[in-house]
Amino acid sequence: MMALGFADGVDWLIAGIKKADSLDPDKVKVGLETVNFVSRIWGPIKLGGMPRYGIAHILQSPIAITQIKNCENVGLALAPGEEGGPPPERKK
């Protein structure tokens, strides 16, 4: 299932190019940062990280969580990709 998720990268790049209406890398970067992309596997995906890092280049997608018992999948959930808060204060 993980390999299927990597196919989204090409679709997302195409969506960013279309949003930018250009092949200029700087314009495509802005397009990728602002496009509303829905993965065929994970659902809504976006770039986040602005509050923590000052730049929105952290991929935020749902994370699959599963439990295996006796070689059988007994549960699957998708945890949403969420924006993290500011970094904790460093101790001096």
N, C-alpha and C positions, 0 to 999 in steps of 0.2 A: 504494500500500500504506500510506503514511503516513496518508492520510485515514481509512482504516479504523481505525487505532489510536486516533484521537481519539474514536471512538464509544464506546470503553471508559470514558470519563469519566462518562457517564450511568450506565452499569451499575455502576461503582465507587461513585458517589454513592448509588445505590439500595441497594447492599450495605452501605454505611456507615449509611444510615438504618435498614435492617433490623437491623443489629448493635446500633445504639443504641436501637432500638424507640421512636424519638422523632423529632420534627422540630425539637427544640430545637437550635440551632446548636452550642452547647458539647458536647452529648451526641453529635451527629453527628460533630463533630471527633474526639472520642475513638473513635467507631466507625470512622472512616476510618483512624485511626492503628493500629488493631488488627485490622482485617478481613483475612482471608486471601483475596485476590482473584486470580482466574486470568483473564487476558485471553484473548479468543478469538483474538487475533492473536499476542501476545508470550509468553503463558504466565504464570507467577507474577509478580505485581507487588506491591510493598510500599512503604511510606514509611520512609525511613532518614534518616540524618544526625545521629543523637543523639551519637555520639562526636566529631564535628567541630563541630557547631553547637549542641548542647545541646537540640535540638528535632527530632522526627522528622517533618519536612515536606518531605523531598527525595524525589521520585519515583525509585524504582529499578526499572527494567525492562530487559530485554535490549535490546541495540542491534544492529540488522542491519548486517552488514559484507558488502559484495559487491565483486566485481572485474568490470569491463567491459573486454573486449578485442575490437576490431573490431566494435563495436556489439552484442556478445553477452555475456550474463551467464555468466561462466566459474566462478563460485564464490559461495556464500552461506554465511555462518555467523552465529550469534547469540552475541554476547558477553554473558555474564550481567551483570545489574546488581548490583553488589556494594557493600557498605558501605565507605566510605573511612575512612582512619585520621584521627588528629588532625591539625590543620593544622601545617605546618612552622613552626619558630620563626622569628620575624622578626629580621632583622639590625638591630642598633642603630646 
